[in-house]
Amino acid sequence: MQYDRTDARILEIVQRNNRLTSEVIGEIAGLSATACQRRLKRLRSEGIIEADVSIVSPKAVGRPIQMLVLVTLERERADIIDRFKKAIKSSAEVANGFYVTGDADFVLYLTASTMEDYEQFTRQFFYENPDIKGFKTMVILDRVKAGFAIPIEVRSED
């Protein structure tokens, strides 16, 4: 996946606001709207831009309880890991899931309407799964920053 200085500028712009038109993005990046559209299409098709999303307030949609959950599997076997990854992907409650190194095997970010709803979720998702050795829940007191923007390395042009 290759990108140049102009692509890097476009990536910086759309990470801050992906609702801007190609005309506005192009104007900021020094391109025509058509050239900007071509570059955006290529960045998406090459997987450099993975998704265009909106960050929704959990509280505003009735899911004010947010948690990080550290999950430890019984054994680290490929089939067990793959099954758990599939379970994460199919769960609406799990907003983000990460396969990690360290004391836990996975870190999950999820939301719930009430603690009772979360308890019900834990019974179905964790306790009924024989592949899970244990889990630790950390309730989030305050979401200080929410986003997906990452620093874009400007690559030198050849």
N, C-alpha and C positions, 0 to 999 in steps of 0.2 A: 504494500500500500504506500504509494508515493503521494506527497503533496508539496506544493511550493509555498513561497512567502505569501502569495495572494490567497491561496487556499487557507493558510494559517489565519490570515486576517478574517476571512469569511467564517471560519470556525469560532474565532473569538467573538464575533458579532452574534452569530446564531445561538451561542451558548448563553449569552445575556438575554436575548429576546428572539425566539424563533418565529414570532408572528410578523416580523418585518417583511415587507414585500421585497421581491428581487430588485426592484428599482432602488429602494432605499439601501439595501445591502450593497448593491453595486455602486451606488453613489459614495458610500462610506469607504468601500474597498477600492474605488477607482476603476470600476468596470461598467460596461453596459449591462442593462437588465438581462439581455439574452445570454451574454457571457457568464453572468452570475448564475442564471438558471442552469446552464450547462455544467458549471462547476459543482453546484449543489447536487445535481442529479448524479454526477460521477462520485462525489463524496458519499452519497447515500448508497449507491450501487456497490461501491468498494467496501462498504461497512465501516468507513471512518466515522460517518454519522450513523449511529445505531438506531436512533429513534427520535421523534419529535414529540415531546410530552409536555403536559402542564403539571405543575406541582399543586396538588389540592390540599387544602387545610383539613386534616383529620377531624378537628373539632367542629368545623363548619358543616361536615357531612355526617355528624352524629357518631364519630369514632374517636372520642377525645383521649382514650387511654392508648399510649404508645409504649412499646416494649422492645428491648433488645434481648434476644434469647440465645444463650450459648448451649449448643447441643453436642453431646458426646455419643458416638455410636458404640455398639457392643464390640465390633471388630472393624478394622479398616480393610475391607475387601471390596474389590471393584463392583461386584454385584450389589452389595449393601449400599455403597456410596451412590451408585447409579439409581437405585430404587428411591433413596431419600431425596436425591436431586429432583426426580420425577414428582415426588410428593410435594416438594416445595413449589415447583412450577405450577402444579394443579390446585394449589391452595389460594383462594382469594384473600384470606386473612394475612398471608405472608406477602408483604410489599417488596422486600429485598431479601435475598439469601446469598450467603457467601460461604464457600468451602475454604477453610482457613488452616493455618498451621498453629501450633501452640496447644494449650490445655483443652480446647474444644475442637470439634471437627467442623462445625458450622456455626455461623452467627446469622440470626434471622432478625429482621425488623418487621414488626407487625403492629396492627392496631385492633382495638376492640371497643365496643359500645359501653360495656360495663365489665367489672372484674368477674362477675358471674358468667358472662359470655366468654371471657378468656379462660376461666376454669373449665367450661364445657369444651372449648377448643383443645385445651391441654389433654383432656381425657380422650378425645377422639384422635388427635394428631400425634401425641407423644406416648401416652400410657398404653394405647392399643397397638403401638408399633413395637414388635419384639426386637427390632434392630437398634432401638434406642436404649442406651445404658442410663442416660440421665440428661437433665437440662436445668439451667439456671436462668431465671428471669430477672432482668433489671428494668424497672419501670422508669420511663423517661419523665423527668419533672418539667423540663422546658426544652423545646426544640429551638436551639440557639441559631442554627443555620440549616437550611434545607436547599439542596440543589444537586446538580450532577456536573456542573462545570469543572473542567480540569485545565490546568495550565497547558497552553499549546506551545510546543517547542518550534521555533521558527527555524526551519532547515535551510541551510545554505543552498543557493541555486548553483547547479553545475554549468 
